[in-house]
Amino acid sequence: MPNSDHISRQFDAELEAIRANVLQMGGLVEGQIKSAVSSLLSGDVALMTRVIDDDHRVNAMEIKIDEACSQVIARRQPAAGDLRLVMAVVKTITDLERIGDEAEKIARMAKLLSQKNTIHVPRYHEIKHAAELALDMLRKSLDAFARLDVAMAAQVVRQDDQVDEEFRAIMRYLITFMMEDPRTISNSLEILFVAKAIERIGDHAKNMAEYVIYMVKGRDVRHITVDEIDREIQQ
């Protein structure tokens, strides 16, 4: 009969390996966003192409971690906190994969914009600022996951409003710009797609933060207010 302490140590090691792989995937996705936005700002077509081509690496990591979670559930039949961890990981890697898709979308839009010689739409400063906010949310979500820090997770949820407001401000400006000069419509729409991708990155980072609270507290906080989340984590 296998020693129960030995089995427990093996199980802990498997869970820790899964957690480490999630953080590795998070680092890869973070790099994709940085490169996509950098390529947009600099016009670096080679970097745009690399972001697009590297999306398969993010997809492969999602499959690898998902398979590891399935094996843990089948072999270990985890309960309580361990089961919440595995479930949170499965949801988290889905959001990370979608963030990777948004980074690829930004690179594709950047490539379209770089190929045009039409009138310039000066809105990249605001795009950069919105991207920095969304990246900060992603980093904090990953940090909260690593540390099981519900206070930091709640901070990420609150930050989502900032990214949403940045998106709305960019959209208002671009609509005005298109109305004043129809020649800018094509470029403005592509920049709007970039802004929307950044707003979606913030949404996915927020989702990840909510999974951390679920993992630690055992409460699904996806459809409650920020104030209710604050009360939940103080209990």
Wavefront OBJ file of the C-alpha trace (Angstrom):
o trace
v 0.000 0.000 0.000
v 1.579 3.366 -0.969
v 2.502 5.645 1.895
v -0.174 8.380 2.279
v 2.445 11.034 3.084
v 4.278 10.148 -0.114
v 1.059 10.418 -2.148
v 0.284 13.750 -0.508
v 3.750 15.099 -1.372
v 3.349 13.930 -4.980
v -0.034 15.623 -5.207
v 1.359 18.859 -3.787
v 4.208 18.713 -6.302
v 1.747 18.227 -9.174
v -0.344 21.208 -8.073
v 2.767 23.345 -7.677
v 3.920 22.397 -11.179
v 0.532 23.444 -12.555
v 0.728 26.780 -10.723
v 4.242 27.368 -12.056
v 3.092 26.637 -15.616
v 0.218 29.113 -15.281
v 2.670 31.825 -14.236
v 4.965 30.886 -17.119
v 2.040 31.168 -19.539
v 1.146 34.509 -17.959
v 4.681 35.766 -18.550
v 4.524 34.679 -22.182
v 1.188 36.468 -22.709
v 2.468 39.608 -20.989
v 5.421 39.628 -23.379
v 3.057 39.248 -26.337
v 1.055 42.318 -25.282
v 4.196 44.409 -24.753
v 5.569 43.405 -28.153
v 2.251 44.015 -29.933
v 1.858 47.522 -28.504
v 5.540 48.297 -29.058
v 5.259 47.225 -32.702
v 2.232 49.500 -33.152
v 4.048 52.502 -31.690
v 7.316 51.888 -33.543
v 6.004 50.534 -36.843
v 8.285 47.490 -36.459
v 6.771 45.048 -38.977
v 9.141 42.215 -38.016
v 7.957 42.460 -34.401
v 4.310 42.484 -35.525
v 4.929 39.308 -37.524
v 6.662 37.646 -34.567
v 3.711 38.349 -32.264
v 1.300 36.876 -34.823
v 3.483 33.821 -35.439
v 4.091 33.165 -31.725
v 0.407 32.897 -30.824
v 0.657 29.120 -31.240
v 2.995 28.999 -28.200
v 0.266 30.432 -25.977
v -2.265 27.956 -27.390
v 0.116 25.046 -26.788
v 0.611 26.061 -23.151
v -3.137 26.224 -22.611
v -3.519 22.665 -23.931
v -0.596 21.415 -21.816
v -1.942 22.900 -18.562
v -5.519 21.821 -19.307
v -4.344 18.234 -19.808
v -2.395 18.347 -16.531
v -5.529 19.560 -14.712
v -7.617 16.772 -16.271
v -5.078 14.179 -15.127
v -5.066 15.570 -11.580
v -8.865 15.435 -11.402
v -8.949 11.863 -12.784
v -6.146 10.452 -10.625
v -6.347 12.489 -7.412
v -10.049 13.375 -7.205
v -9.248 16.638 -5.384
v -11.721 18.159 -2.935
v -12.344 21.535 -1.261
v -9.472 24.012 -1.732
v -7.494 21.762 -4.072
v -10.499 21.329 -6.357
v -11.090 25.093 -6.370
v -7.447 25.605 -7.347
v -7.730 23.228 -10.305
v -11.027 24.764 -11.439
v -9.592 28.289 -11.117
v -6.548 27.260 -13.163
v -8.710 25.881 -15.982
v -10.634 29.162 -16.138
v -7.488 31.287 -15.802
v -5.688 29.652 -18.727
v -8.764 30.203 -20.904
v -8.568 33.927 -20.145
v -4.809 33.953 -20.722
v -5.279 32.291 -24.107
v -7.862 34.926 -25.029
v -5.491 37.693 -23.929
v -2.946 36.140 -26.290
v -5.554 36.335 -29.061
v -6.078 40.038 -28.318
v -2.317 40.641 -28.509
v -2.290 38.921 -31.903
v -5.220 41.121 -32.984
v -3.301 44.275 -31.976
v -0.313 43.096 -34.034
v -2.547 42.416 -37.046
v -4.125 45.878 -36.812
v -0.650 47.397 -36.441
v 0.404 45.611 -39.606
v -2.591 46.978 -41.533
v -1.869 50.505 -40.313
v 1.817 50.217 -41.241
v 0.901 49.299 -44.816
v -1.161 52.445 -45.347
v -0.006 55.854 -46.472
v -3.292 57.506 -45.621
v -3.823 60.401 -43.252
v -2.485 59.796 -39.752
v -4.817 59.568 -36.766
v -2.828 60.799 -33.743
v -4.142 58.660 -30.875
v -1.223 56.380 -30.002
v -0.374 58.172 -26.741
v -3.771 57.234 -25.308
v -3.444 53.697 -26.691
v -0.098 53.347 -24.905
v -1.585 54.612 -21.630
v -4.566 52.236 -21.837
v -2.208 49.328 -22.605
v -0.062 50.170 -19.579
v -3.162 50.094 -17.362
v -4.288 46.735 -18.791
v -0.778 45.291 -18.412
v -0.680 46.437 -14.796
v -3.968 44.611 -14.199
v -2.564 41.441 -15.771
v 0.635 41.580 -13.693
v -1.326 42.110 -10.487
v -3.713 39.270 -11.329
v -0.782 36.913 -11.853
v 0.865 38.153 -8.654
v -2.397 37.669 -6.750
v -2.600 34.133 -8.168
v 0.977 33.365 -7.113
v 0.520 34.763 -3.593
v -3.190 33.931 -3.138
v -3.579 37.633 -2.360
v -7.291 38.518 -2.329
v -6.647 42.193 -1.497
v -4.573 42.597 -4.662
v -7.196 40.674 -6.638
v -9.869 43.115 -5.433
v -7.637 46.006 -6.502
v -7.531 44.581 -10.042
v -11.331 44.383 -10.140
v -11.518 48.073 -9.184
v -8.951 49.023 -11.855
v -11.122 47.654 -14.644
v -13.221 50.832 -14.585
v -10.118 52.868 -15.488
v -9.427 50.791 -18.590
v -13.082 50.987 -19.617
v -13.021 54.785 -19.281
v -9.822 55.011 -21.361
v -11.518 52.992 -24.087
v -14.589 55.238 -24.041
v -12.407 58.356 -24.238
v -10.491 56.999 -27.245
v -13.740 55.971 -28.929
v -15.285 59.434 -28.429
v -12.231 61.095 -29.921
v -12.101 58.769 -32.916
v -15.800 59.229 -33.674
v -15.296 62.996 -33.664
v -12.227 62.637 -35.874
v -14.106 60.481 -38.411
v -17.012 62.921 -38.532
v -14.686 65.865 -39.147
v -12.594 64.132 -41.816
v -14.030 61.036 -43.565
v -10.559 60.256 -44.935
v -9.603 59.076 -41.445
v -12.407 56.492 -41.157
v -10.392 53.432 -42.177
v -7.429 54.196 -39.894
v -9.694 55.294 -37.053
v -11.614 52.019 -37.138
v -8.399 49.997 -36.966
v -7.182 52.049 -33.996
v -10.594 51.526 -32.412
v -10.140 47.751 -32.826
v -6.793 48.065 -31.029
v -8.396 50.046 -28.203
v -11.173 47.450 -27.912
v -8.582 44.652 -27.739
v -6.860 46.455 -24.861
v -10.208 46.913 -23.092
v -10.838 43.162 -23.475
v -7.403 42.397 -22.006
v -8.490 44.355 -18.932
v -11.720 42.329 -18.782
v -9.816 39.042 -18.885
v -7.373 40.229 -16.208
v -10.363 41.141 -14.046
v -11.796 37.648 -14.569
v -8.490 36.141 -13.434
v -8.525 38.255 -10.282
v -12.053 37.092 -9.503
v -10.908 33.455 -9.812
v -8.250 34.133 -7.151
v -10.947 35.324 -4.748
v -12.983 32.199 -5.556
v -9.929 30.013 -4.993
v -9.175 31.507 -1.572
v -12.653 32.340 -0.279
v -14.766 29.727 -2.057
v -17.176 32.427 -3.260
v -17.993 33.201 -6.883
v -17.727 37.007 -7.085
v -18.154 37.437 -10.836
v -21.569 39.063 -10.647
v -21.381 41.181 -7.512
v -20.286 44.781 -6.977
v -16.783 45.898 -6.031
v -18.064 46.988 -2.612
v -19.518 43.519 -2.042
v -16.183 41.986 -3.051
v -14.407 44.188 -0.504
v -16.782 42.995 2.210
v -16.296 39.376 1.115
v -12.504 39.443 1.369
v -12.622 41.076 4.813
v -14.604 38.173 6.258
l 1 2 3 4 5 6 7 8 9 10 11 12 13 14 15 16 17 18 19 20 21 22 23 24 25 26 27 28 29 30 31 32 33 34 35 36 37 38 39 40 41 42 43 44 45 46 47 48 49 50 51 52 53 54 55 56 57 58 59 60 61 62 63 64 65 66 67 68 69 70 71 72 73 74 75 76 77 78 79 80 81 82 83 84 85 86 87 88 89 90 91 92 93 94 95 96 97 98 99 100 101 102 103 104 105 106 107 108 109 110 111 112 113 114 115 116 117 118 119 120 121 122 123 124 125 126 127 128 129 130 131 132 133 134 135 136 137 138 139 140 141 142 143 144 145 146 147 148 149 150 151 152 153 154 155 156 157 158 159 160 161 162 163 164 165 166 167 168 169 170 171 172 173 174 175 176 177 178 179 180 181 182 183 184 185 186 187 188 189 190 191 192 193 194 195 196 197 198 199 200 201 202 203 204 205 206 207 208 209 210 211 212 213 214 215 216 217 218 219 220 221 222 223 224 225 226 227 228 229 230 231 232 233 234 235
